[in-house]
Amino acid sequence: MGKSKITFDIDMDVNNVPESINWNATDTGDKGVADAVMISMWDKNEKNTLKIDLWTKNMMVDEMKMMLHQTMLTLSDTFERATGDIHNAEEIREFAQKFGENVGIVKKG
């Protein structure tokens, strides 16, 4: 049985604000630099989501808006694949569209 490890190295300034986020995946050899990372993990025992949200001081507000919009769209796809619930996946997509319009990154359609 194989193993995979994904690691994040966070360089911080003197105030513990992330300056850079570097990551790598052992099974594929992929690696890169990111300005933001959002990690969600399900704690089965606590029935709760554990979250880590980090972004560097280089992350622009408009980039954060785009990241959140794209994350919502990805969540709708994940929800649909995991549950087969097309109706509620579409509700998430519609919310993501409205969010994108409200923050000015998506044209009203």
trRosetta pair geometry for C-beta under 8 A, 3 or more apart (Angstrom, degrees):
i j d omega theta_ij theta_ji phi_ij phi_ji
2 27 7.0 84 153 -115 128 117
3 26 7.7 0 112 87 81 135
3 27 7.8 -154 107 -71 42 105
4 25 6.7 -1 -176 -173 107 90
4 26 5.8 176 -154 63 55 93
4 27 3.9 -37 -112 -29 105 125
5 25 7.5 170 87 -151 45 48
5 26 4.4 41 48 1 84 129
5 27 7.8 138 24 -25 50 82
6 23 6.6 6 -179 -174 90 107
6 24 7.3 -173 -146 93 55 38
6 25 4.9 -15 -100 -101 83 77
6 26 7.5 -128 -68 3 40 78
7 23 6.6 172 88 -148 48 60
7 24 5.8 -4 54 55 90 80
7 26 7.9 63 -6 -39 99 95
8 21 6.2 -21 -164 -166 104 92
8 22 7.2 145 -158 78 51 46
8 23 5.0 -20 -100 -96 68 88
8 37 6.4 -106 -121 33 146 177
9 21 7.6 151 77 -157 50 42
9 22 4.6 -14 59 63 100 100
9 23 7.5 -173 19 -77 69 39
10 18 5.2 -68 -166 -118 106 105
10 20 7.5 172 -151 86 44 52
10 21 5.6 -7 -105 -106 75 72
10 54 6.5 -71 -114 177 137 160
11 18 7.1 93 72 -157 51 64
11 19 4.8 -59 103 62 97 101
11 20 4.5 21 39 47 115 92
11 21 8.0 -137 24 -64 73 35
11 22 7.7 50 -14 -2 98 102
12 15 7.9 -133 169 73 98 45
12 16 4.9 -9 -176 -136 138 43
12 17 6.4 132 -155 58 80 30
12 18 5.9 -53 -98 -94 69 42
12 19 6.4 148 -127 1 15 91
13 16 7.2 -84 65 -8 62 12
13 17 5.0 -9 36 55 109 87
13 19 5.3 108 -47 -52 85 114
13 57 7.6 10 -13 -12 135 136
17 56 7.9 97 150 -150 84 48
17 57 5.7 53 143 -51 125 109
18 21 6.0 16 180 -56 135 93
18 54 5.3 83 -28 178 155 109
18 55 6.7 170 61 99 129 21
18 56 4.7 -96 112 -95 97 63
18 57 7.3 177 81 -16 62 71
19 56 5.9 56 -167 -144 15 107
19 57 6.6 -17 -108 21 56 103
19 58 7.9 71 -164 -16 50 103
20 33 6.4 -43 -168 -151 102 108
20 56 6.1 33 -85 -102 29 142
21 33 6.8 124 78 -165 60 58
21 34 4.5 -48 89 68 116 86
21 35 6.9 160 30 -103 113 10
21 36 7.3 141 22 -65 153 8
21 37 5.7 -164 178 -16 156 117
21 54 6.4 138 -88 110 135 123
21 56 6.2 -136 -11 -46 96 108
22 31 7.2 13 178 -180 88 100
22 32 7.4 -170 -149 100 59 33
22 33 5.5 -29 -100 -101 70 70
22 34 7.8 166 -91 19 22 74
23 31 6.5 -174 96 -148 54 60
23 32 6.0 -7 57 58 89 72
23 33 7.9 163 18 -94 74 23
23 34 6.3 19 -1 -1 117 116
23 37 7.4 127 -56 -90 135 140
24 29 7.7 -30 -169 -166 100 31
24 30 6.8 172 -149 96 57 51
24 31 3.7 -11 -102 -102 89 99
24 32 7.8 150 -82 13 58 51
25 28 5.0 20 99 40 119 96
25 29 7.2 -32 80 21 77 14
25 30 4.7 17 38 56 111 93
25 31 7.2 -157 18 -71 64 58
26 29 7.7 22 -163 -70 24 44
34 37 5.6 87 105 -58 146 91
35 55 6.2 27 145 -158 72 80
35 56 4.8 -96 -152 35 67 109
35 58 5.3 -107 -128 87 116 99
35 59 4.3 149 151 -79 114 87
35 63 6.8 10 88 130 143 149
36 53 7.9 -7 -170 -171 96 73
36 54 6.7 177 -148 96 54 56
36 55 3.8 -7 -104 -105 94 91
36 56 7.1 -120 -63 11 59 72
36 59 5.1 72 -51 -103 107 147
36 63 7.7 163 -4 127 130 109
36 64 6.9 125 -65 -103 163 79
36 67 5.9 8 75 -139 144 172
37 52 7.2 -5 111 112 100 99
37 53 7.6 -176 93 -143 56 37
37 54 5.3 7 52 56 90 95
37 55 7.7 179 21 -76 52 56
38 51 7.4 -21 -168 -162 80 96
38 52 7.4 168 -152 88 37 58
38 53 5.1 6 -112 -109 80 79
38 67 7.9 140 -9 152 123 119
38 71 6.7 15 55 -119 146 151
39 51 6.9 153 84 -154 60 47
39 52 4.4 6 52 52 106 100
39 53 7.8 -157 28 -67 62 44
40 49 5.4 -18 -164 -170 100 116
40 50 7.3 145 -158 75 47 50
40 51 5.4 -11 -103 -101 71 79
41 49 7.0 141 70 -160 40 62
41 50 4.5 -20 63 60 97 102
41 51 7.8 -171 23 -72 70 36
42 48 7.9 158 -153 85 54 30
42 49 6.0 -36 -98 -102 57 67
42 50 7.8 -162 -76 17 9 81
43 46 4.2 10 113 41 125 106
43 47 7.2 -61 91 1 79 15
43 48 5.1 -9 53 63 113 77
43 49 7.3 -178 11 -96 84 15
43 50 5.5 83 -36 -27 110 106
44 47 7.3 15 -171 -72 29 52
55 59 4.2 -54 176 17 115 158
55 64 6.8 4 -123 -95 165 110
56 59 5.4 127 60 -20 67 92
59 63 5.6 -130 -166 83 72 126
59 64 5.8 78 154 -59 113 96
60 63 4.4 94 60 4 83 106
60 64 7.1 -147 96 -7 44 83
61 64 5.6 -52 -151 33 35 112
61 65 6.6 38 150 -21 65 101
62 65 5.5 -47 -149 32 36 115
62 66 6.5 36 152 -17 65 103
62 105 6.9 145 -161 -89 83 112
63 66 5.6 -53 -149 38 34 111
63 67 6.2 38 151 -23 67 105
64 67 5.5 -50 -144 35 33 113
64 68 6.3 31 157 -16 65 104
65 68 6.1 -57 -149 38 27 107
65 69 6.3 28 153 -19 63 109
65 100 7.9 119 161 -122 98 58
65 103 4.5 -168 -149 144 128 142
65 104 7.6 -2 161 60 162 75
65 105 5.2 167 126 -33 119 139
66 69 5.6 -55 -146 37 31 113
66 70 6.1 26 158 -14 67 109
66 105 5.6 -167 -80 -159 74 155
67 70 6.0 -59 -146 42 27 107
67 71 6.1 31 154 -23 64 109
68 71 5.5 -52 -144 35 31 115
68 72 6.5 35 156 -21 64 101
68 99 7.4 -104 120 149 107 139
69 72 6.0 -54 -155 31 29 110
69 73 6.8 26 150 -15 63 105
69 96 5.8 113 -158 -171 66 92
69 99 6.1 -174 -103 103 83 110
69 100 4.6 78 -131 -85 134 97
69 103 7.5 -140 -59 54 117 132
69 105 6.0 -138 -21 83 158 137
69 106 6.9 169 -154 -34 150 118
70 73 5.6 -53 -150 36 36 112
70 74 6.3 37 152 -18 67 105
71 74 5.6 -54 -147 39 32 112
71 75 6.2 37 152 -23 65 104
72 75 5.5 -51 -147 34 32 114
72 76 6.7 37 152 -24 63 99
72 92 6.3 -162 177 170 87 93
72 93 8.0 148 135 -103 94 35
72 95 6.8 -117 -179 97 138 95
72 96 3.7 173 110 -98 125 110
72 99 6.6 91 14 45 167 150
73 76 5.7 -49 -154 27 34 112
73 77 6.9 31 149 -14 63 102
73 93 6.5 59 -121 -117 71 76
73 96 5.1 154 -62 158 71 167
74 77 5.7 -54 -155 36 37 111
74 78 6.3 37 149 -19 68 106
75 78 5.5 -53 -144 39 35 113
75 79 6.0 39 155 -22 67 105
75 92 6.1 -118 100 174 97 146
76 79 5.7 -51 -145 36 29 113
76 80 6.4 30 155 -19 62 106
76 89 4.7 109 -176 -169 81 75
76 90 7.4 99 -167 -72 126 19
76 92 3.8 -176 -93 92 97 120
76 93 4.6 108 -161 -56 171 79
76 96 6.7 -100 -25 -10 131 137
77 80 5.8 -55 -149 36 30 111
77 81 6.4 26 156 -15 65 107
77 89 7.2 88 -81 -162 23 123
78 81 5.9 -57 -147 39 29 108
78 82 6.0 20 159 -15 66 114
79 82 6.0 -63 -141 41 25 106
79 83 5.9 -18 174 18 65 117
79 85 6.7 -57 150 63 94 103
79 88 6.8 -97 144 107 134 99
79 89 5.0 177 90 -97 105 87
79 92 6.3 109 33 0 149 156
80 83 6.8 -77 -130 53 18 82
80 84 7.1 54 -176 -110 55 14
80 85 6.6 -122 -114 66 53 57
80 86 5.9 54 -134 -100 108 52
80 89 3.6 28 -66 -90 100 161
83 88 7.7 -20 90 62 145 122
83 89 7.8 178 60 -51 109 105
85 88 4.6 -2 139 36 120 108
85 89 6.0 143 98 -22 72 90
86 89 5.6 -59 -145 39 31 114
86 90 6.3 33 156 -21 66 105
87 90 5.9 -61 -158 34 26 110
87 91 6.8 31 146 -22 63 103
88 91 5.0 -39 -148 28 44 120
88 92 6.8 49 152 -20 65 95
89 92 5.8 -49 -156 32 36 111
89 93 6.6 37 145 -18 64 104
90 93 5.3 -50 -148 36 39 115
90 94 6.3 41 152 -21 68 102
91 94 5.7 -52 -147 35 31 112
91 95 6.5 33 152 -18 63 104
92 95 5.7 -53 -150 36 33 112
92 96 6.3 36 150 -21 65 104
93 96 5.5 -53 -148 35 32 113
93 97 6.5 36 151 -22 64 102
94 97 5.6 -48 -150 32 33 114
94 98 6.5 32 152 -16 64 104
95 98 5.7 -55 -148 39 33 110
95 99 6.1 38 151 -22 66 106
96 99 5.5 -51 -145 37 31 115
96 100 6.3 35 154 -21 64 105
97 100 5.7 -55 -150 35 29 113
97 101 6.5 28 152 -17 63 105
97 106 6.3 -127 -152 120 57 157
97 109 7.2 -82 -168 46 124 108
98 101 5.7 -54 -149 37 32 112
98 102 6.2 32 153 -21 66 109
99 102 5.7 -58 -146 37 29 111
99 103 6.3 7 163 -2 66 110
100 103 6.4 -66 -141 46 25 95
100 105 5.1 -88 -159 73 79 90
100 106 3.0 44 135 3 120 128
101 104 7.7 34 177 -71 29 28
101 106 5.2 -65 -62 79 57 96
101 107 7.4 0 -108 136 84 13
101 108 5.1 73 -134 -87 126 72
101 109 8.0 -137 -79 10 122 71
106 109 7.6 -66 154 -7 101 106
